[in-house]
Amino acid sequence: MTENNLTFEQELQMLEAIVGKLEQGDVPLEEALAQFQKGVALSKKLQETLQNAEDTLTKVINEEGQEVIFEANKKRSISGGRKICW
């Protein structure tokens, strides 16, 4: 698999390896800077992937077949939006 076709999990493992290597502190400065830049790029890509997944998972299809954002705290009326008078 080329670096462009890595899975989320593979990229996360790469980021964790970079962090581990940098935390050890025995990396030459030039290599540390290159690894840091690669880690920042990976972190940004992973964050975008997570945000896209969250955006996808929070969408639902309403009764009219339209895609809408799911609101967990929104209370749904059992009357279908009609007022019920007792």
C-alpha positions as a Markdown table, in Angstrom:
| # | Residue | x | y | z |
|---|---|---|---|---|
| 1 | Met | 0.0 | 0.0 | 0.0 |
| 2 | Thr | 1.4 | 3.4 | -0.9 |
| 3 | Glu | 1.4 | 6.2 | 1.7 |
| 4 | Asn | -1.5 | 7.9 | -0.1 |
| 5 | Asn | -3.6 | 4.7 | 0.3 |
| 6 | Leu | -3.1 | 4.0 | 4.0 |
| 7 | Thr | -6.0 | 3.4 | 6.2 |
| 8 | Phe | -6.8 | 5.7 | 9.1 |
| 9 | Glu | -5.4 | 3.1 | 11.6 |
| 10 | Gln | -2.2 | 2.8 | 9.6 |
| 11 | Glu | -1.7 | 6.6 | 9.6 |
| 12 | Leu | -2.5 | 6.7 | 13.3 |
| 13 | Gln | 0.2 | 4.1 | 13.9 |
| 14 | Met | 2.6 | 6.2 | 11.9 |
| 15 | Leu | 1.8 | 9.3 | 14.0 |
| 16 | Glu | 2.2 | 7.3 | 17.2 |
| 17 | Ala | 5.6 | 6.0 | 16.0 |
| 18 | Ile | 6.8 | 9.6 | 15.2 |
| 19 | Val | 5.7 | 10.8 | 18.6 |
| 20 | Gly | 7.4 | 7.9 | 20.3 |
| 21 | Lys | 10.6 | 8.6 | 18.4 |
| 22 | Leu | 10.6 | 12.3 | 19.2 |
| 23 | Glu | 9.8 | 11.7 | 22.8 |
| 24 | Gln | 12.9 | 9.6 | 23.2 |
| 25 | Gly | 14.9 | 12.7 | 22.3 |
| 26 | Asp | 17.8 | 10.9 | 20.6 |
| 27 | Val | 17.0 | 12.0 | 17.1 |
| 28 | Pro | 19.2 | 14.5 | 15.2 |
| 29 | Leu | 17.7 | 18.0 | 14.9 |
| 30 | Glu | 17.2 | 17.9 | 11.2 |
| 31 | Glu | 15.5 | 14.5 | 11.4 |
| 32 | Ala | 13.4 | 15.6 | 14.4 |
| 33 | Leu | 12.2 | 18.7 | 12.4 |
| 34 | Ala | 11.3 | 16.5 | 9.4 |
| 35 | Gln | 9.5 | 14.0 | 11.6 |
| 36 | Phe | 7.7 | 16.8 | 13.4 |
| 37 | Gln | 6.5 | 18.3 | 10.2 |
| 38 | Lys | 5.3 | 14.9 | 9.0 |
| 39 | Gly | 3.6 | 14.3 | 12.3 |
| 40 | Val | 1.7 | 17.7 | 12.0 |
| 41 | Ala | 0.6 | 16.8 | 8.5 |
| 42 | Leu | -0.6 | 13.4 | 9.6 |
| 43 | Ser | -2.4 | 14.8 | 12.6 |
| 44 | Lys | -4.2 | 17.3 | 10.4 |
| 45 | Lys | -5.2 | 14.6 | 7.9 |
| 46 | Leu | -6.5 | 12.3 | 10.7 |
| 47 | Gln | -8.4 | 15.2 | 12.3 |
| 48 | Glu | -10.1 | 15.9 | 9.0 |
| 49 | Thr | -11.0 | 12.3 | 8.6 |
| 50 | Leu | -12.5 | 12.2 | 12.0 |
| 51 | Gln | -14.5 | 15.4 | 11.3 |
| 52 | Asn | -15.8 | 14.0 | 8.1 |
| 53 | Ala | -16.9 | 10.8 | 9.8 |
| 54 | Glu | -18.6 | 12.8 | 12.5 |
| 55 | Asp | -20.4 | 15.0 | 10.0 |
| 56 | Thr | -21.6 | 11.9 | 8.1 |
| 57 | Leu | -22.7 | 10.1 | 11.3 |
| 58 | Thr | -24.7 | 13.1 | 12.5 |
| 59 | Lys | -26.9 | 13.3 | 9.4 |
| 60 | Val | -30.2 | 11.6 | 9.1 |
| 61 | Ile | -32.9 | 11.4 | 6.4 |
| 62 | Asn | -36.2 | 13.1 | 7.4 |
| 63 | Glu | -39.7 | 12.1 | 6.4 |
| 64 | Glu | -39.4 | 14.2 | 3.2 |
| 65 | Gly | -36.2 | 12.3 | 2.2 |
| 66 | Gln | -34.0 | 15.3 | 2.9 |
| 67 | Glu | -30.7 | 15.0 | 4.6 |
| 68 | Val | -30.6 | 16.9 | 7.9 |
| 69 | Ile | -28.3 | 17.3 | 10.9 |
| 70 | Phe | -29.3 | 15.0 | 13.8 |
| 71 | Glu | -30.0 | 16.9 | 17.0 |
| 72 | Ala | -29.8 | 14.6 | 20.0 |
| 73 | Asn | -31.1 | 17.2 | 22.4 |
| 74 | Lys | -34.1 | 18.2 | 20.2 |
| 75 | Lys | -37.3 | 16.8 | 21.6 |
| 76 | Arg | -39.7 | 15.2 | 19.2 |
| 77 | Ser | -43.4 | 15.8 | 19.6 |
| 78 | Ile | -45.4 | 12.6 | 19.8 |
| 79 | Ser | -48.2 | 14.5 | 18.0 |
| 80 | Gly | -46.2 | 15.0 | 14.9 |
| 81 | Gly | -45.9 | 18.7 | 15.5 |
| 82 | Arg | -49.6 | 19.3 | 16.2 |
| 83 | Lys | -50.7 | 20.7 | 19.5 |
| 84 | Ile | -52.6 | 18.4 | 21.8 |
| 85 | Cys | -55.1 | 20.1 | 24.1 |
| 86 | Trp | -56.3 | 18.2 | 27.1 |
